[in-house]
Amino acid sequence: MRLDFGGEEDILFERIGKAGVVTLNRPRALNALNHRMVNALSRALQEWEADSKVALVIVKGEGRAFSAGGDILDVYRAGMEGKASPQFFADEYRLNAAIARFPKPYVALIDGIVMGGGVGISFHGSHRIMTENAVFAMPEVGIGFFPDVGGSFLLANLPRSFGMYLGLTGNRIKRGDALWSGLATHVVDAELLPELLGELTVTGNIRAALRSRTVQAPREIDEAAVHAISHHFSCDTLEAIFASLREAANDGDEFARATLETMLKRSPTSMHVAFRQISTGGMLSMDECMRMEYRILNRMLTGHDFYEGIRAALIDKGSTPQWKPARLEDVDPADIEAYFAPLPNGELEL
């Protein structure tokens, strides 16, 4: 049964058997989330939570992506016109928090790219099922932003400083590393997704449906790299992480050299913000993380690097962003402190 929660054709809702099924339906835009999609999914979850006929929620994407993130071009255009508004993000963050506390099984079938906003509507749910086509990343520091949509909570709770590594580099991982780190709960081959979906809608029994379909997915990253990540990214300050990587790179460590090269391309301000938010996130609840991220977001919308990063990546594609400040050591600690200060007009209401 097709349902309408106001998302038009960008996001589709169906009641199939015991499941509420959500299909992200912007394949040409890699299922990037826009405001109406966020609001429609929020309305659906509110209704399905109260509907005793809905035993679980299943979310999937149409095409080759689950969701590549949020539709940030609209944010860019509004900022360039002096009309930047935090409203989209406020609604998105409320949705992320609602998914984290959703009382019924919330099953994300992740077959393809999942980044940014796509992570926010999948990885806070109870079941994160990835196929061999899945690629995970939180690449925000590369566009002068920060790993939001609950990244503070998600990345902070990964083992062996792996979340700090992912947040500060923006590097991509596949399903083996996602399963090892706890990001994914299960892995299934893509060809089995239709029959998995079918059984879930008929029986609502997730454990039984997965029992015969999950596969082994060895960790892709080797033990030496895991050890290096744990060593470098557990340092107490961002400056110490860079110093540790430089020392190893100077001694001929290829992993450290490549990681350092990647990080030197990222926004210095964004890396400082990301380091602090992930460091802090491990001590906070999901709701507290979302309020912290909303504080950061409001300051990002009035800054330079976010719009410069979008320009370089999406407007003048392939150009080199000109970060301000351009060097890590030129970032004023007081400026970073300001990103985390209470909002004068009130905090995010969840």
FILODREN-13457 format. One record per residue (C-alpha): residue in three letters; chain; x, y, z negated. Coordinates in steps of 0.2 Angstrom, whole numbers. Each point is the difference from the previous one (the first is absolute). Layout:
! FILODREN-13457
Ala A X Y Z
...
! end
This chain:
! FILODREN-13457
Met A 0 0 0
Arg A 8 17 6
Leu A -1 13 -13
Asp A 3 19 1
Phe A 9 10 -13
Gly A 4 15 10
Gly A 17 -5 8
Glu A -7 0 18
Glu A 9 -12 11
Asp A 17 3 -8
Ile A -4 -12 -14
Leu A -13 -14 1
Phe A -9 -9 -14
Glu A -9 -16 0
Arg A -8 -12 -13
Ile A 5 -17 6
Gly A -6 -14 -12
Lys A 8 4 -17
Ala A 12 13 6
Gly A 0 18 4
Val A 11 1 15
Val A 9 16 5
Thr A 9 3 17
Leu A 11 14 3
Asn A -5 5 18
Arg A 13 12 7
Pro A 12 -11 9
Arg A 6 13 12
Ala A 5 10 -16
Leu A 7 -15 -9
Asn A -15 1 -11
Ala A 6 16 -8
Leu A -12 6 -14
Asn A -10 16 2
His A -11 8 -13
Arg A -16 -8 6
Met A 8 -17 -1
Val A 5 3 -18
Asn A -17 6 -5
Ala A -9 -14 8
Leu A 11 -13 -8
Ser A -3 8 -17
Arg A -19 0 3
Ala A 1 -18 5
Leu A 10 -6 -15
Gln A -12 9 -12
Glu A -15 -9 8
Trp A 8 -17 1
Glu A 6 1 -18
Ala A -18 1 -6
Asp A -7 -13 13
Ser A 0 -17 -7
Lys A -1 -8 17
Val A 17 7 4
Ala A 13 -12 -8
Leu A 15 7 8
Val A 7 14 12
Ile A 11 -4 15
Val A 9 14 9
Lys A 8 -3 17
Gly A 6 11 15
Glu A -4 -1 18
Gly A 15 -1 12
Arg A 18 -2 -4
Ala A 0 10 -16
Phe A -8 -1 -17
Ser A 2 18 -2
Ala A 15 11 3
Gly A -4 13 -12
Gly A -11 16 -2
Asp A -4 11 15
Ile A 12 13 -5
Leu A -1 10 16
Asp A -16 8 -6
Val A 10 5 -16
Tyr A 14 7 10
Arg A -12 11 11
Ala A -9 6 -15
Gly A 16 5 -9
Met A 6 9 16
Glu A -16 10 0
Gly A 2 4 -19
Lys A -15 -10 -4
Ala A 9 -15 -9
Ser A -12 -9 -12
Pro A 3 -14 -12
Gln A -18 -6 2
Phe A 4 -15 11
Phe A 14 -6 -11
Ala A -11 3 -16
Asp A -13 -12 8
Glu A 13 -12 6
Tyr A 8 -1 -17
Arg A -17 -3 -9
Leu A -3 -14 12
Asn A 17 -8 -3
Ala A -3 1 -19
Ala A -18 -8 3
Ile A 8 -14 10
Ala A 12 -3 -15
Arg A -14 -2 -12
Phe A -13 -8 12
Pro A -7 -15 -11
Lys A -3 -12 15
Pro A 13 -9 11
Tyr A 7 13 12
Val A 8 -10 15
Ala A 11 10 12
Leu A 5 -10 16
Ile A 15 8 6
Asp A 5 -4 18
Gly A 12 13 6
Ile A 6 17 -5
Val A -5 6 -18
Met A 8 16 -6
Gly A -5 15 -10
Gly A -19 2 -1
Gly A -2 -18 6
Val A 10 -6 -15
Gly A -12 10 -11
Ile A -15 -9 5
Ser A 7 -17 0
Phe A 14 -3 -13
His A -10 6 -15
Gly A -12 -14 3
Ser A 0 -17 -8
His A 5 -10 16
Arg A 13 6 12
Ile A 2 -13 14
Met A 13 4 13
Thr A 3 -9 17
Glu A 17 -2 10
Asn A -5 16 9
Ala A -1 11 -16
Val A 12 14 -2
Phe A 0 10 -17
Ala A 8 17 -3
Met A -2 15 -10
Pro A 9 12 12
Glu A -5 17 -7
Val A 17 7 -5
Gly A 4 -1 18
Ile A -14 13 4
Gly A 4 11 -15
Phe A -14 -7 -10
Phe A -1 -13 -15
Pro A -6 -18 -2
Asp A -17 5 -6
Val A -17 -10 1
Gly A 6 -9 -16
Gly A 18 -2 5
Ser A 5 6 -17
Phe A -9 -15 -8
Leu A 3 -13 14
Leu A 19 3 3
Ala A 4 3 -19
Asn A -6 -18 -4
Leu A 10 -10 13
Pro A 15 -10 -7
Arg A 19 4 1
Ser A -3 18 5
Phe A -7 -5 17
Gly A -13 13 -1
Met A 12 14 -3
Tyr A 10 -7 15
Leu A -16 0 11
Gly A -6 17 -5
Leu A 17 9 2
Thr A 4 -8 17
Gly A -17 -3 8
Asn A 7 -16 7
Arg A -12 -13 7
Ile A -2 -18 -7
Lys A -9 -15 6
Arg A -11 -13 -9
Gly A 14 -10 -7
Asp A 7 15 -10
Ala A -18 6 -4
Leu A -4 -17 -7
Trp A 16 -1 -10
Ser A -2 17 -8
Gly A -18 -2 -4
Leu A -7 12 12
Ala A -9 -14 10
Thr A -9 -13 -10
His A -2 -13 14
Val A 7 -3 18
Val A -10 -8 14
Asp A 3 -2 18
Ala A -9 12 11
Glu A -9 -14 10
Leu A -9 -6 -15
Leu A -7 17 -5
Pro A -17 -3 9
Glu A -3 -16 -9
Leu A 6 7 -16
Leu A -12 15 2
Gly A -14 -12 4
Glu A 2 -11 -15
Leu A 1 15 -12
Thr A -16 7 6
Val A -9 -17 -1
Thr A 7 -6 -17
Gly A 7 15 -9
Asn A 13 -12 -7
Ile A 17 9 4
Arg A 11 -13 -9
Ala A -8 -15 10
Ala A 1 10 16
Leu A 18 4 -2
Arg A 6 -17 -7
Ser A 2 -8 17
Arg A 5 15 10
Thr A 14 9 -9
Val A 17 -3 6
Gln A 18 1 -6
Ala A 8 17 4
Pro A 18 1 -6
Arg A 8 16 -5
Glu A 8 9 15
Ile A 12 10 -11
Asp A 15 -9 -5
Glu A 6 -2 -18
Ala A 15 12 2
Ala A -12 14 6
Val A -12 -4 -15
His A 15 2 -12
Ala A 6 16 9
Ile A -18 7 -1
Ser A -1 -4 -18
His A 17 7 -4
His A -1 17 10
Phe A -19 4 -2
Ser A -1 -3 -19
Cys A 12 15 -3
Asp A -7 13 -12
Thr A 0 15 13
Leu A -2 2 18
Glu A 18 7 1
Ala A 6 -15 -9
Ile A -8 -11 14
Phe A 9 9 13
Ala A 16 0 -9
Ser A -1 -19 -2
Leu A -5 -3 18
Arg A 15 12 6
Glu A 12 -10 -11
Ala A -5 -17 7
Ala A -1 7 18
Asn A 18 7 -2
Asp A 5 -18 -5
Gly A -7 -7 16
Asp A -17 -5 -6
Glu A -11 0 16
Phe A -16 -1 -9
Ala A 4 15 -10
Arg A 6 10 15
Ala A -16 -4 10
Thr A -11 5 -15
Leu A 10 16 -3
Glu A -2 4 18
Thr A -18 -2 0
Met A -3 10 -16
Leu A 11 15 6
Lys A -14 2 14
Arg A -14 2 -13
Ser A -6 16 -8
Pro A 11 4 -15
Thr A -15 7 -9
Ser A -11 -15 4
Met A 13 -12 -7
His A 1 10 -16
Val A -19 0 -2
Ala A -1 -19 5
Phe A 14 -4 -13
Arg A -9 9 -14
Gln A -17 -7 4
Ile A 5 -18 2
Ser A 11 1 -16
Thr A -15 7 -9
Gly A -13 -11 8
Gly A 6 -15 -10
Met A -6 8 -16
Leu A -17 5 7
Ser A -17 -8 4
Met A -7 1 17
Asp A -11 14 -4
Glu A 14 10 -8
Cys A 10 -3 16
Met A -13 7 11
Arg A -2 16 -10
Met A 19 2 0
Glu A 0 -3 19
Tyr A -14 13 2
Arg A 11 13 -9
Ile A 14 -4 12
Leu A -11 0 15
Asn A -6 18 -3
Arg A 17 6 -1
Met A 5 -9 16
Leu A -14 8 10
Thr A 8 17 -4
Gly A 18 -5 4
His A 11 -1 15
Asp A 6 -18 2
Phe A -17 -9 3
Tyr A -5 11 15
Glu A 18 -1 7
Gly A 0 -19 -2
Ile A -16 -2 9
Arg A 5 13 14
Ala A 16 -10 3
Ala A -8 -18 -1
Leu A -17 4 9
Ile A 0 17 9
Asp A 18 1 7
Lys A 2 -19 0
Gly A 18 -6 -4
Ser A 7 17 -5
Thr A 10 2 -15
Pro A -9 8 -15
Gln A 8 15 -8
Trp A -2 -2 -18
Lys A 0 14 -13
Pro A 11 -2 -10
Ala A 10 -11 12
Arg A 12 -8 -13
Leu A -4 -10 -15
Glu A 11 10 -11
Asp A -9 17 5
Val A -17 -6 -7
Asp A -4 10 -16
Pro A -6 -11 -14
Ala A -12 14 -5
Asp A -8 -2 17
Ile A -2 -19 -3
Glu A -7 3 -17
Ala A -14 12 7
Tyr A -7 -15 11
Phe A -5 -9 -16
Ala A -6 15 -10
Pro A -19 0 -5
Leu A -12 8 13
Pro A -6 17 -5
Asn A -18 -4 7
Gly A -2 -17 -7
Glu A 6 -18 2
Leu A -6 -13 12
Glu A -17 -7 -7
Leu A -1 -19 2
! end
